[in-house]
Amino acid sequence: MNVKEKTKTIDKHHDSQLQSRSSATMSRYMALLFATACGMAVANIYFAHPLLDALSSEFKINHSTIGIVITITQVCYALGLLLLVPLGDLLNQRRLIIGQMLISVVALVVIGIAPSSIIFFIGMATVGIFATVTQTLVAYASTLSTPTERGRIVGFVTSGVVIGLLLARTFAGVLTDLGGWRSVYLTSAALMLLIVGLLYRKLPNLDHKRTTMSYPKLLRSVFLLFVQEKILRIRGVLALLIFTSFSILWTSLVLPLSDSPYYLSHTAIGAFGFAGVAGAIAATRAGRLADRGLGQRTTGIALALLLISWSLISLIDHSLLALAIGIILLDLAVQAVHVTNQSMIFTVRSEARSRLTAAYMIFYSIGSATGSIASTSIYTIFGWNGVCLLGASVSAFAFLFWALTSRLTKQRK
């Protein structure tokens, strides 16, 4: 047996041991803990969505530019994806996860007591960077899962992200009405500290296979993945488009609902987050379909629903029920595509899952930042009809892109 064959044998033995440990480690409780931690971490960058008018009044920022709050967090989130998430392939992931969440706790306290817009923006930027712990958690959950359950586990953990992302608006709305917008971030800091304690006690300290690259080479390898993996490029573009559409809706939704004819409270506006929790259900189901090799079909159906959703969302002046149904369809579609994307890219380069996650999620962050800044600007000029036309156009382009590339990304087993 030559050296190359011996190395492959050792790698297979390591993977076999890892899978054996994973199946025993990834209990329902652990999966729920991963999902909860993800939901709480990602919620921190979405609390501001229903608070834009309150933040505008507090820091004297015009409505036409208040979307910059969301853009800052998303841009910093993209930086965190590039600079921090790849470290999961290099360092101990347990320590990385706990360390990032502790820094997030400090940043949330800074936001909660911020005396000026500059301090507030610094806190938001820090939260954006370290909220990328969600992707380290998703990649780690994938590592702890066996190949036959990977899509299901990724879907379940991602459902925690979805619930946190959507219910962040409800949480923020209720607390703002009760104790002001600052109470949102201070309460989140306390809850995050609690989850850090649980992770410290329960998170497995898995000695998984790590790369021997230096940090600069590790970062360069993230960009090489774009060149080397066609499925990553195609699924990344889909992520950019669906999250642009998602952010177009959720960034600007507070503006018409808080204005004539509804004048809804923060609590009522935040309650629309419940309508989107159906997306969390779709996330788990989409992962199972991807495990069965139906990722492409799931993507096509979901993107068609995404386009249809905007026709209902455009009826906001006539029916809040139509709006709620549209939100359900949009969130269901976006999360179904998102989970399918991740399940498909995790079938390549098992030794580089953190870097694959980072590379993929950079597209997500670019899409979210683009949608945030574009939607508030379009709303100021063209109103809600303009926002819906923009969202529908992006969704139509996503469907067209999928149709043209679907034959190039056959599901890999």
C-alpha positions as CSV (number, residue, x, y, z in Angstrom):
1,M,0.0,0.0,0.0
2,N,1.5,3.3,-1.1
3,V,1.4,6.6,0.9
4,K,-1.6,8.0,-1.0
5,E,-3.7,4.9,-0.5
6,K,-2.7,4.8,3.2
7,T,-3.8,8.4,3.6
8,K,-7.1,7.7,2.0
9,T,-7.6,4.7,4.3
10,I,-6.8,6.9,7.4
11,D,-9.2,9.6,6.1
12,K,-12.0,7.0,5.6
13,H,-11.4,5.6,9.1
14,H,-11.5,9.1,10.6
15,D,-14.8,9.9,8.7
16,S,-16.2,6.6,9.9
17,Q,-15.3,7.4,13.5
18,L,-16.7,11.0,13.1
19,Q,-20.0,9.7,11.7
20,S,-20.3,7.2,14.5
21,R,-19.8,9.9,17.1
22,S,-22.1,12.3,15.2
23,S,-25.0,10.0,15.3
24,A,-24.7,9.6,19.0
25,T,-24.0,13.2,19.7
26,M,-26.7,14.9,17.5
27,S,-29.7,14.1,19.8
28,R,-32.9,16.0,19.5
29,Y,-31.9,18.1,22.5
30,M,-28.6,19.0,20.8
31,A,-30.3,19.8,17.5
32,L,-32.8,22.0,19.4
33,L,-29.9,23.8,21.2
34,F,-28.2,24.4,17.9
35,A,-31.4,25.8,16.4
36,T,-32.1,28.0,19.4
37,A,-28.6,29.4,19.5
38,C,-28.8,30.2,15.7
39,G,-32.2,31.9,16.1
40,M,-31.1,34.1,19.0
41,A,-27.8,35.1,17.2
42,V,-29.4,36.0,13.9
43,A,-32.3,37.8,15.6
44,N,-29.9,40.5,16.7
45,I,-29.3,41.8,13.2
46,Y,-33.1,41.9,12.4
47,F,-34.4,43.7,15.5
48,A,-33.9,47.0,13.8
49,H,-36.4,46.2,10.9
50,P,-39.6,47.2,12.8
51,L,-37.8,49.9,14.7
52,L,-36.6,52.0,11.8
53,D,-39.1,54.8,12.5
54,A,-38.2,54.8,16.2
55,L,-34.5,54.9,15.4
56,S,-35.1,57.6,12.8
57,S,-36.7,59.8,15.5
58,E,-34.1,58.9,18.2
59,F,-31.0,59.7,16.1
60,K,-32.5,62.3,13.7
61,I,-32.0,60.2,10.5
62,N,-34.3,60.7,7.5
63,H,-36.7,57.9,6.4
64,S,-35.0,57.9,3.0
65,T,-31.7,56.9,4.5
66,I,-32.6,55.0,7.6
67,G,-32.2,51.7,5.7
68,I,-28.5,52.3,6.2
69,V,-28.8,50.8,9.7
70,I,-29.7,47.4,8.1
71,T,-27.1,47.8,5.4
72,I,-24.3,48.4,7.9
73,T,-25.2,45.2,9.8
74,Q,-25.3,43.2,6.5
75,V,-22.1,44.6,5.2
76,C,-20.4,43.7,8.5
77,Y,-22.0,40.4,8.4
78,A,-20.4,39.8,5.0
79,L,-17.0,40.7,6.6
80,G,-17.6,38.3,9.4
81,L,-18.4,35.6,6.9
82,L,-15.2,36.1,5.1
83,L,-12.9,36.6,8.1
84,L,-14.5,34.5,10.9
85,V,-16.5,31.6,9.5
86,P,-13.6,30.0,7.7
87,L,-11.8,29.7,11.0
88,G,-14.1,26.7,11.7
89,D,-11.9,24.7,9.5
90,L,-8.8,25.8,11.3
91,L,-9.7,26.2,15.0
92,N,-11.7,24.5,17.7
93,Q,-15.3,25.2,16.7
94,R,-16.6,25.0,20.3
95,R,-14.3,27.7,21.5
96,L,-15.0,29.8,18.4
97,I,-18.8,29.6,18.9
98,I,-18.7,30.5,22.6
99,G,-16.2,33.3,22.0
100,Q,-18.2,34.9,19.3
101,M,-21.4,34.8,21.3
102,L,-19.8,36.4,24.3
103,I,-18.6,39.3,22.1
104,S,-22.1,39.7,20.8
105,V,-23.4,40.0,24.3
106,V,-21.0,43.0,24.9
107,A,-22.0,44.6,21.6
108,L,-25.7,44.3,22.5
109,V,-25.2,46.1,25.8
110,V,-23.3,48.9,23.9
111,I,-26.3,49.3,21.6
112,G,-28.7,49.4,24.5
113,I,-26.9,52.2,26.2
114,A,-25.6,54.1,23.1
115,P,-25.7,57.9,23.7
116,S,-25.2,58.8,20.0
117,S,-25.7,57.5,16.5
118,I,-21.9,56.8,16.2
119,I,-21.8,54.5,19.2
120,F,-25.0,52.9,18.0
121,F,-23.6,52.2,14.6
122,I,-20.4,50.7,16.1
123,G,-22.5,48.4,18.2
124,M,-24.6,47.3,15.2
125,A,-21.5,46.7,13.1
126,T,-20.0,44.5,15.8
127,V,-23.3,42.6,16.1
128,G,-23.3,42.1,12.4
129,I,-19.7,40.7,12.3
130,F,-20.2,38.2,15.1
131,A,-23.8,37.2,14.2
132,T,-21.9,34.9,11.7
133,V,-21.7,32.5,14.6
134,T,-24.9,31.1,13.1
135,Q,-23.0,29.8,10.1
136,T,-20.3,28.2,12.3
137,L,-23.2,26.5,14.1
138,V,-24.8,25.3,10.9
139,A,-21.5,24.0,9.6
140,Y,-20.7,22.3,12.9
141,A,-24.2,20.7,12.9
142,S,-23.5,19.4,9.4
143,T,-20.2,17.9,10.7
144,L,-22.0,16.2,13.5
145,S,-24.6,14.7,11.2
146,T,-24.4,11.5,9.1
147,P,-24.7,11.8,5.3
148,T,-28.2,10.3,5.3
149,E,-29.5,12.8,7.8
150,R,-27.5,15.9,6.9
151,G,-30.2,17.6,4.9
152,R,-32.7,17.0,7.7
153,I,-30.4,18.3,10.4
154,V,-29.3,21.3,8.4
155,G,-33.0,22.0,7.7
156,F,-33.9,21.8,11.3
157,V,-31.1,24.0,12.5
158,T,-31.8,26.5,9.7
159,S,-35.4,26.5,10.9
160,G,-34.1,28.0,14.1
161,V,-32.5,30.7,12.0
162,V,-35.8,31.4,10.2
163,I,-37.8,31.6,13.4
164,G,-35.3,33.9,15.1
165,L,-35.1,36.0,12.0
166,L,-38.9,36.4,11.7
167,L,-39.9,36.5,15.3
168,A,-37.2,39.1,15.9
169,R,-39.7,41.6,14.6
170,T,-42.4,40.5,17.0
171,F,-40.0,40.4,19.9
172,A,-38.7,43.9,19.0
173,G,-42.2,45.3,18.5
174,V,-43.6,44.1,21.8
175,L,-40.6,45.2,23.9
176,T,-40.4,48.6,22.1
177,D,-44.1,49.3,23.0
178,L,-43.5,48.2,26.6
179,G,-40.1,49.7,27.4
180,G,-38.7,51.5,24.4
181,W,-36.3,50.3,21.6
182,R,-33.3,50.1,24.0
183,S,-35.0,47.4,26.0
184,V,-34.9,45.1,23.0
185,Y,-31.1,45.0,22.8
186,L,-30.6,44.8,26.6
187,T,-33.1,41.9,26.9
188,S,-31.4,40.1,24.0
189,A,-28.0,40.5,25.7
190,A,-29.3,38.7,28.9
191,L,-30.9,35.9,26.8
192,M,-27.7,35.5,24.8
193,L,-25.7,35.2,28.0
194,L,-28.0,32.4,29.1
195,I,-27.6,30.5,25.9
196,V,-23.8,30.8,26.1
197,G,-24.0,29.1,29.5
198,L,-25.9,26.2,28.0
199,L,-23.5,25.9,25.0
200,Y,-20.5,25.9,27.4
201,R,-22.0,22.9,29.2
202,K,-23.5,20.9,26.3
203,L,-21.7,21.7,23.1
204,P,-19.5,18.7,22.1
205,N,-15.8,19.4,21.9
206,L,-15.3,17.3,18.7
207,D,-11.8,16.8,17.6
208,H,-12.7,17.0,13.9
209,K,-10.3,16.9,11.0
210,R,-8.8,20.4,10.5
211,T,-6.8,22.0,7.8
212,T,-3.1,22.8,8.2
213,M,-3.3,26.0,6.2
214,S,-2.2,29.3,7.5
215,Y,-4.9,31.9,8.1
216,P,-4.0,34.0,4.9
217,K,-4.1,30.8,2.8
218,L,-7.3,29.8,4.4
219,L,-8.9,33.1,3.3
220,R,-7.5,32.7,-0.2
221,S,-9.0,29.2,-0.4
222,V,-12.5,30.7,0.1
223,F,-12.2,32.5,-3.2
224,L,-10.7,29.5,-4.8
225,L,-13.8,27.6,-4.0
226,F,-15.8,30.0,-6.2
227,V,-13.5,29.1,-9.1
228,Q,-13.4,25.4,-8.4
229,E,-17.0,24.6,-7.5
230,K,-19.7,25.4,-10.1
231,I,-22.5,24.4,-7.8
232,L,-21.3,26.9,-5.3
233,R,-21.3,29.7,-7.9
234,I,-24.8,28.9,-9.1
235,R,-26.4,28.4,-5.7
236,G,-24.6,31.5,-4.4
237,V,-26.2,33.6,-7.1
238,L,-29.6,32.2,-6.2
239,A,-29.0,33.1,-2.6
240,L,-28.1,36.6,-3.6
241,L,-31.4,37.0,-5.5
242,I,-33.8,35.4,-3.0
243,F,-32.4,37.3,-0.1
244,T,-32.5,40.6,-2.1
245,S,-36.2,39.9,-2.6
246,F,-36.6,38.9,1.1
247,S,-34.9,42.1,2.3
248,I,-36.9,44.3,0.0
249,L,-40.0,43.2,1.8
250,W,-38.9,43.1,5.4
251,T,-36.9,46.3,5.4
252,S,-39.6,48.5,4.0
253,L,-42.7,46.8,5.4
254,V,-42.7,48.9,8.5
255,L,-43.1,52.1,6.5
256,P,-46.5,51.6,5.0
257,L,-47.9,49.8,8.0
258,S,-47.0,52.6,10.4
259,D,-48.5,55.2,8.0
260,S,-52.0,55.9,6.7
261,P,-54.4,54.2,6.6
262,Y,-53.3,51.6,9.3
263,Y,-51.0,53.5,11.7
264,L,-50.1,50.1,13.3
265,S,-48.1,49.9,16.5
266,H,-44.7,48.2,16.7
267,T,-46.3,45.2,18.3
268,A,-48.8,44.8,15.5
269,I,-46.2,45.3,12.8
270,G,-43.9,42.8,14.5
271,A,-46.8,40.3,14.6
272,F,-46.5,39.8,10.9
273,G,-43.4,37.8,11.7
274,F,-45.7,35.0,12.8
275,A,-47.0,34.8,9.2
276,G,-43.5,34.0,8.1
277,V,-42.9,31.1,10.5
278,A,-44.3,28.8,7.8
279,G,-40.9,29.3,6.2
280,A,-39.3,27.4,9.2
281,I,-41.6,24.4,8.4
282,A,-40.6,24.5,4.8
283,A,-36.9,24.6,5.7
284,T,-37.0,21.2,7.4
285,R,-39.1,19.7,4.6
286,A,-36.8,21.1,1.9
287,G,-33.8,19.5,3.6
288,R,-35.4,16.1,3.5
289,L,-36.3,16.5,-0.2
290,A,-32.7,17.4,-0.9
291,D,-31.6,14.2,0.9
292,R,-33.8,12.4,-1.6
293,G,-32.2,14.1,-4.6
294,L,-35.1,16.4,-5.3
295,G,-33.2,19.7,-4.7
296,Q,-33.7,21.1,-8.2
297,R,-37.5,20.4,-8.3
298,T,-37.9,22.0,-4.9
299,T,-35.9,25.0,-6.0
300,G,-38.1,25.6,-9.1
301,I,-41.4,25.3,-7.2
302,A,-40.2,27.6,-4.5
303,L,-39.0,30.3,-6.9
304,A,-42.4,30.2,-8.7
305,L,-44.1,30.7,-5.3
306,L,-41.7,33.6,-4.6
307,L,-42.8,35.4,-7.7
308,I,-46.5,34.8,-7.0
309,S,-46.2,36.1,-3.5
310,W,-45.5,39.6,-4.7
311,S,-48.9,39.9,-6.4
312,L,-50.5,39.3,-3.0
313,I,-48.1,41.6,-1.1
314,S,-48.9,44.4,-3.5
315,L,-52.5,44.4,-2.1
316,I,-51.4,45.9,1.2
317,D,-53.8,48.9,0.8
318,H,-56.8,46.6,0.2
319,S,-56.3,43.6,2.5
320,L,-54.0,42.8,5.4
321,L,-55.0,39.1,5.0
322,A,-53.7,39.1,1.4
323,L,-50.5,40.6,2.7
324,A,-50.1,37.9,5.4
325,I,-50.7,35.1,2.8
326,G,-48.1,36.8,0.6
327,I,-45.6,36.9,3.4
328,I,-46.2,33.2,4.2
329,L,-45.5,32.3,0.6
330,L,-42.4,34.5,0.3
331,D,-40.8,33.2,3.5
332,L,-41.7,29.6,2.7
333,A,-40.1,30.0,-0.8
334,V,-37.0,31.8,0.4
335,Q,-36.2,29.4,3.1
336,A,-36.9,26.3,1.0
337,V,-34.4,27.5,-1.6
338,H,-31.9,28.5,1.1
339,V,-32.0,25.1,2.8
340,T,-31.8,23.3,-0.5
341,N,-28.8,25.4,-1.5
342,Q,-26.9,24.5,1.7
343,S,-27.8,20.8,1.5
344,M,-26.4,20.7,-2.0
345,I,-23.2,22.5,-1.4
346,F,-22.4,20.4,1.7
347,T,-22.1,17.4,-0.6
348,V,-18.7,18.7,-1.8
349,R,-15.5,19.2,0.1
350,S,-16.3,17.7,3.4
351,E,-13.0,19.1,4.8
352,A,-14.0,22.6,3.9
353,R,-17.6,23.0,5.2
354,S,-17.0,26.2,7.1
355,R,-15.3,27.8,4.1
356,L,-18.1,26.6,1.8
357,T,-20.6,28.1,4.2
358,A,-18.7,31.4,4.3
359,A,-18.4,31.6,0.5
360,Y,-22.1,30.8,0.1
361,M,-23.3,33.2,2.8
362,I,-21.3,36.1,1.3
363,F,-23.9,36.1,-1.5
364,Y,-26.7,36.1,1.1
365,S,-25.2,39.1,2.8
366,I,-24.7,41.0,-0.4
367,G,-28.3,40.3,-1.4
368,S,-29.7,41.4,2.0
369,A,-27.7,44.6,2.0
370,T,-28.7,45.5,-1.5
371,G,-32.4,44.8,-0.8
372,S,-32.3,46.9,2.4
373,I,-30.9,50.1,0.9
374,A,-32.8,49.8,-2.4
375,S,-36.2,49.2,-0.8
376,T,-36.3,52.3,1.4
377,S,-35.1,54.5,-1.4
378,I,-37.6,53.1,-3.9
379,Y,-40.4,53.5,-1.3
380,T,-39.6,57.2,-0.8
381,I,-39.8,57.8,-4.6
382,F,-42.4,55.3,-5.9
383,G,-44.2,54.1,-2.9
384,W,-45.3,50.5,-2.1
385,N,-46.1,49.7,-5.7
386,G,-42.5,50.5,-6.6
387,V,-41.2,48.2,-3.9
388,C,-43.4,45.4,-5.1
389,L,-42.4,45.8,-8.7
390,L,-38.7,45.7,-7.6
391,G,-39.3,42.6,-5.5
392,A,-41.2,40.8,-8.3
393,S,-38.5,41.7,-10.9
394,V,-35.7,40.2,-8.7
395,S,-37.8,37.1,-8.1
396,A,-38.5,36.7,-11.8
397,F,-34.8,37.0,-12.6
398,A,-34.1,34.3,-9.9
399,F,-36.6,31.9,-11.6
400,L,-35.1,32.6,-15.0
401,F,-31.6,32.0,-13.7
402,W,-32.6,28.7,-12.1
403,A,-34.3,27.6,-15.4
404,L,-31.1,28.3,-17.4
405,T,-28.7,26.7,-15.0
406,S,-30.7,23.8,-13.5
407,R,-29.2,21.2,-15.9
408,L,-25.7,22.3,-14.8
409,T,-26.3,21.5,-11.1
410,K,-27.6,18.0,-10.9
411,Q,-28.0,16.8,-7.4
412,R,-24.8,15.2,-6.2
413,K,-25.2,12.2,-3.9
